[in-house]
Amino acid sequence: MHAQLASTSVAHSLSSFFNAVGQFFSDLEAVHWGLLLLGLAFFGLNLTLRSRAFFHSLRAAYPAVRFQWRRIWGAYFAAVGFNNVVPARGGDVIKLFLARSSIPGASYPTVAAAFFVESIFDASVGVVVLIFAFTRGVFPKPPDFAKLNSFDISYLAAHFRLTLFLITALGVLGLVAFALLSVRVKAFWVRVRQGVTILSDRSRYLREVAAWQAAAWMCRFAAFWFLLDAFRVGGSVENVLLVFGVNQVAGAVPFTPGGAGIQQALLVKVFASKAPTAVVAAYSVGQQIAIAVFTALVGLGAVVFIFRFRSFREVLHAGRASRDAEREAERAGVLLVEGDSDDDRLDDDSPPPGARRPRAPGGGRVGY
């Protein structure tokens, strides 16, 4: 019974999504391309400013190490681009590996902890945005998510026990991972604290992280204002904040690339009284396609021209190989320091650690 309902929900969700895609492509002439390009430019500026805040957090963690902001920028764009075309947020793994490989002597726990520094400001803004969205009377309440035409969120909302089980399972897995790390827990937490070093200096955090993130949010605000105008929904302070609210919910359920299905269902519901359903559906899909294509192209360009990889897939393979090598070194009691050898050079033409595969006897390259 549950399987049949899930199958029906998936079919309905896919039908709604592809109908919106068809509406978007059949109505391309109505799109204001100048405003669309302006919106994408501001979205790119938003990511650029965010990458600078991330760079400052890493620089505070590694004050004696010289590394390039453009590599951190490239890692940031590559992650966002990958996340917008592939589900399950695999781009975060890409960002972790590329950022770590750009900093000689960096460790994964320290770089990952630097992600957390960003989340403080984002979470604060996100709470305000959600409060605004839920108090406008147009945003569906969580119990009503089960009625949305999006399989991922509607199915979870309709099956509370399954959702509770998944949350509990994730918590248990986290505890198991912590237990497995307990042997090295002291060294692990030393590295984590190193990643959030900038938080110990409040003025520096406000100046080098929070201020840049605030500017990034303003650029993001402008981006969605122009995108709403480009697709004839209409830009306004209220509409942009409602889009932000939708993005917050979609980001919490990463089962589709960029939360596309959830965004489409929520936007149609939220803007039902502000524009015709066909217009809103075209906007929901159109802005997602535009952002996905833009960030994927820029991200892939960064992967190819900055990091010298040929594809996102090759980055994932190199990251997995790098992580496995670090684990083996730790088991052997050897501290693996990225950049101890010729990998620490920072010239533009050199591939990062992990980009070049080890040579097999006879000169061939070993596949991953």
Beta strands, then each sheet from edge to edge (+ up, - down):
end
